[in-house]
Amino acid sequence: MVIKVFLCFFFLYQLNKCNVESCDAINSGLTETEKAELLDVHNKLRAKVANGQQDGQPSAANMKELVWDDALAAKAQEWTSECKPGHDTYEARKTSKYAVVGQNCYSYSSSGKGSDKKIEMSKPVQAWYNEVKDFDSNTVGSFIFKAKIAHYSQVVWAKTEAVGCGYVTFQNGEWTKTSVCCNYGPGGNFKQEPVYLVGSPASKCDSKSTKYAGLCSS
């Protein structure tokens, strides 16, 4: 079996588009348990950074706890259900609450006929976060956009307060492909803005999260 993994990134004015593929969906959509897992993984990784537990990265004073947003999720699901690689448009992912929406996408491919068994929901979020190895901590206070760290920076963007994701597995010729896209509101990755404020965990919060130590409540 041959396996390929692709990560896609989104910045406000940067769009990555690839060739359109046909869609023969095997499985799509997320259960409530899967939504909760995606949300929990995001918040645990944000708390890891906020509490200064990530090697080479400073602690965060204003990192918000993410909440699940059904409108963001609906937009993400609309896009993943089209079974196209890359990202949708900036306009397409707007919601009534969030005019600026960030997006991370993950694609996993394997050769052969696929099954409807889903991947672990922690897998794409961890893959995005793992870009931390290439993130320059000197740019925490003034973000410099680079494709190889843009997933990570969106995952830990302090002012982002909500996330919603979509999922699809589909057959494309000899390949079985899985796509997970998460939309973030408000989106991050703005050049020269802080990824987060460096300081004691949750020291710049109006109120603190009761579930994730080191995060602010949204």
N, C-alpha and C positions, 0 to 999 in steps of 0.2 A: 504493500500500500504506500502511495506517495501522499505526503501531507504538506500543505502550504498554509501559512498564516500571514495575513496582511493586516496592518493597522492603518487607519485613515485619520487625517486630522482636519480640523476646521478652525480657521481664523476669520474674524468678522468680514474681511474683504478678500479672503483667499479661498478659492474653491477648487477641489480636486475632483475631476470627472474622468471617467474611463469609458470604455465601450459598453453600450447597453447589452444586457444579456437577457435571454428568455427566462421565464419563470415557471417552474413546475413544483409548486410548494409541497413539501412533505409535512411540515409542521410550522405553525406560526402562532405568535402571541405568547403572553406570559401568564402564569398562574399567580395567585396572590402570594404564595410562598416564594416563588421566583422573584417577584417584585421586592419582597421584603429582604431577600438575600442580596440582591443588587444594591439596595439602599444601605443595608448594614455594612457591606464590604466597603462601599464608598466612605461611610462615616468612620469606620475603624481605621482606614488608611489616612483620612484627614486628621483623626485624633493622634495617630502615630507621629505625623509631622508636627502637629500643634504642640505635642508634649515633648518635642525635641528627641524623639526616639529613633529618628532616621539619621543614620550616620552621614555627616557632612552637611546637614541642613539645620538651620536655626529653628527654634520654637516659634510658634505663632500666637499673637495676642488677640487676634480677631477672627479666627477661623469658625465659620458657621456650621452648625449641624444641618445636613441636607434633609429635606422632607420630600416625599414622593408627590409628584404633580401629574394628575391624570391627563391634563391637556397636553403637557410636554410629551407624555408617554404616547398619547394618541397620534401626535405628529410623527414621533419616532417610528411607531408601528406602521403608519401609512407609508413611510419611506422604505423601511426594511421589507415590507410586503410586496414592493415593486421588484425586489430581487436584483437591484442594480448596484454595482460597486460604487465606491466613493461616497459623496454627500449630496443631499438635496440642496436647494437654494436657500440663501439667507431669508428671503421673503417667505418661503414655504414653511419654515419652522416657527415663525412668529405665533404667539398666542395672544389672547386678550389681555393677559397679565404681563407677559414678557415680550417686549419689542426687540430685545437683543437676546438671542438664544445661541449658545455654543453647542457643539456636537462632537462626540467621539464615536468612531465606528471600528468594529473589529470583524475580520472575516477569516474563517477557517475552512480549508478545502481538503478533501480526501478523495482519492481515486476509488472508483467502484460505485455500486449501487448503495445508497444510504438507507439508514433506518430513521425512525422518528424519535430515537433517543436523543435527548438534549445534552449539550455540554454543561458543565458546572458553571453557574452564573458568576462565580468569583473569577473565573478564568480571564474574561476580557478586561475587567476592571484592574486586575493585577497586572496584566500585560501593559495597559496604559501607564499604570503607576511605576512600573519597572524602568521607565525612561528617566527616573530620578538619578540613575547612575551617570547620566550625561548632563544633568542640570547644574548650572553654575550657581552656587549659593550667593555669589556676589550680585546676582541679578534679581534676587527676591524683592528688593525695594524698588526696582525699575526694570520691568519685564522687557526682555529682548526676545523677539520671536525667532524660533528655530524649529523646523519641522520635526526634528528628532526628539524634542522635549515637549511638544505642544499638547500631547495627550495628558502627560503628567501635570503640567501647569493648570490645565482645565480641571482635572480631578481635585486639585488642592487650592483652586482659586478661592480666596477667603470670602469674597462678597457673594459668590454663588450660593443660593439658598435652597434650590429645588432641582430635582432630577426626575426624568421619566424616560423609559427605555422601550425598545421594540426588538422583536426576535423573529427570525425565519430560518428554516432549513429547506433547501430546495435542490432539485436535480438539474444539472446543467451538462447535458451530454454525458461524458464519462466521469464527471466530477459531481460529488455531493458537497454542497457549500452551505455554510452556516454564517449568518450575519447578525451581529448585535450592534445596535446604535443607541446611544444615550444622548438625550438633549438636556441642556443645562440652562437654568434661568436664575438670575440674569447671566448671560455668557461672560466668559473671561478672555484672557489672552490679549489684552490691550497693551500695545507698546508703551513703555515708560510708566505704566501704572504698577503699583505694588501687587505682587502675587498675594502677599499677606503682610501684615505689620509684624515685624520681629519684636518679641518680648515675652514676658512670662505668660504661660498658657491661659487663655481666656481672660487676661487682665484688661482687655479693651472691650469686653462684652457689656451690653446693657443687662443681659441675664445669661446665665450659664445653662448649658445642656444638663439635664438630669440623668441622661442615659450614657453619654459619651464624655468622660472627663477630659477637659482641655478644650472643648468646643463651646461656642456660643449657641444659645437657642435661636432659632430662626423666627 
